[in-house]
Amino acid sequence: MRIYRIAAIPGDGIGTEVVAAGVEALTTCAKRDGGFALAVDHFDWGSERYKKTGAFMPENGRDLIKNHDAILFGSAGAPDVPDHVTLWGLRLAICQPFDQYANVRPTRILPGIVSPLRNVSGPELDWVIVRENSEGEYAGVGGRAHRGLPEEVATDVSIFTRAGVTRVMRFAFALARSRPRKLLTVVTKSNAQRHGMVMWDEIAAEVAAEFPDVMCDKMLVDAMTMRMTLKPQSLDTIVATNLHADILSDLAAALAGSLGIAPTANLNPERNFPSMFEPIHGSAFDIVGKGIANPIGTFWSGVMMLEHLGEPGAAARLMRAIERVTADTSLHTPDLGGNARTADVTRAVCETLAGDNQA
Ligand code: ATP
């Protein structure tokens, strides 16, 4: 029997609720499959730890998880800790050293879920956004001087490297090639940002020559928001910078019905380090402890984890269970307009998995 070591890092807020649900669904999925098992180690890293000890994770934290097969992450963020401190203290402190440079965000309208876009249903919105996840606007380069004085100055410098852009571009083209439509849209802002973004365009054209069977088009990020909203059918795979794709994927999640459904994978495609899977939503402190967090985004992230681990059968089975459950509106949590609770949705997914007789 194959045994995968999973590091579960629930983090803050509803992260603890949805990761517990995710571990339950993944464990049920493994049992139903019979060919593999998950050995899950839990790490209590997050804002509470930061407030007590001054650090989100122990100094040797990355060593503790670097040999795991995958990481299941919840969310990081607390009302009384500045967002940038949390982000750099935990999520980016894992993503960047583990070189998880390809952030993959699938978006679909699942059965039973209504998009805020009029007349748009399942097949018309089926995207995967690839976000450059290691440099760009979130490279962390910049600084502040003359703090508090009238002449105070602050800079955030975007770093685009040929190596960084080329590798994520190749990843996006290969992903587009693996999907039926073989269509990639490269998003930049190369009219206004005339250095890094123009290099993106040039590298996109170079890599396109390696993938002659993939159709490729170019969009400016502002125009892209309109195309996503007005012509969702015209898009399939999308690649964009760290900042642009961050924003576009929140729009994508909203168009697909709820932030609570959207999954993401932070991949180190070379597998030198573990990859990390997480729902795209944050800590959602307005609903924490109420038992109503939607766990579907975490379950779908679990599907991506199983695909990455090389368990496509189990991944497909978990996705089928998710879709059967979302199709039943009595199992919708309040973010989707229903009354169901996290535990109801989790139980329903686990029961559906157990009763799935498909090979
Ligand atoms: P962050 O800055 O950490 O990304 P945020 O404040 O931008 O967080 P979220 O914490 O994701 O955003 O919450 C935005 C809104 O969406 C909140 O009203 C929250 O309750 C809701 N929400 C987010 N995730 C879920 C979920 N899984 N289930 C139900 N509602 C959710």
Residues whose N, C-alpha, C, O or C-beta is under 5 A from the ligand:
A	BS01	ATP	A76 G77 L259 G260 H281 G282 S283 A284 F285 D286 I287 I292 A293 N294 D335
